[in-house]
Amino acid sequence: MKLIKTFAILLVGIFMIAACQKEYSVETGSVGGLAVGTLKDSLGDCQPMTLRGLYFADSTLTDSNYVTVQVNITVPGSYKIFTDVQNGYSFKDSGYFATAGLITVKLKASGRAMLPITSDFTVSFGTSYCLFSVPVLPKSSSSPAVYTLSGTPTNCTNAVVQGAYTAGTALNSGNRVTIEVNVTTAGTYVITTPQTNGMTFLANGAFAST
């Protein structure tokens, strides 16, 4: 009887130690624990998110369809960042943050867009969440567009430069140039510049009409 009682006490002790170790792992973000962080900055605003790839109705999504989000990690650990499902598809990624700080994460799209509409997605991490929109184009516009830049090759018509440009400072979504194009056949497009002084500009998408 005494042996059984001693064995029971020993089992209780082992379970208590295991429970404490598990709790410590989650709270501190040690190996096997959960990462702690937020999708928002110190002002409570969502960090920049960038949508990549073209989305067409009733078309299979590929590796080029994803969105990048920035997360501010305070405690390293395992993570899962995901969105809700809209119009037949969603975005997600999981893994492990080895360090703290501001980290960019690539959320890969999965599923199949059903309708040519714009959907609003909610991306979640921990207790924080942010919103972004994805326009889905008609399947008929998936062929390349025919277009020309307005103006002469060295003087684009009504080109407007936006954003602040400071030496040694990384560019963000506010650094952009708007230009005019003359579209003769609707469809997809890619417009890019060569790299100059460490910078390039790029746009891709689809013209829905001429």
Buried (B, 14 or more C-beta within 10 A) or exposed (E): EEEEEEEEEEEEEEEEEEEEEEEEBBEBBEEEBBBBBBBBEEEEEBBBBBBEBBBBBEBEBEEEBBBBBBBBBEBBBBBEBBBEEBBBBBBBBEEEBEEBEEBEBBBBBEBEBBEBEEBEBEBBBBEBBBEBEBBBBBEEBBEEBBBEBBBEEEEBEEEEEEEEEEEEEEBEEEBEBEBEBEBEEBBBBEBEEEEEEEEEBEEEBBBBEE
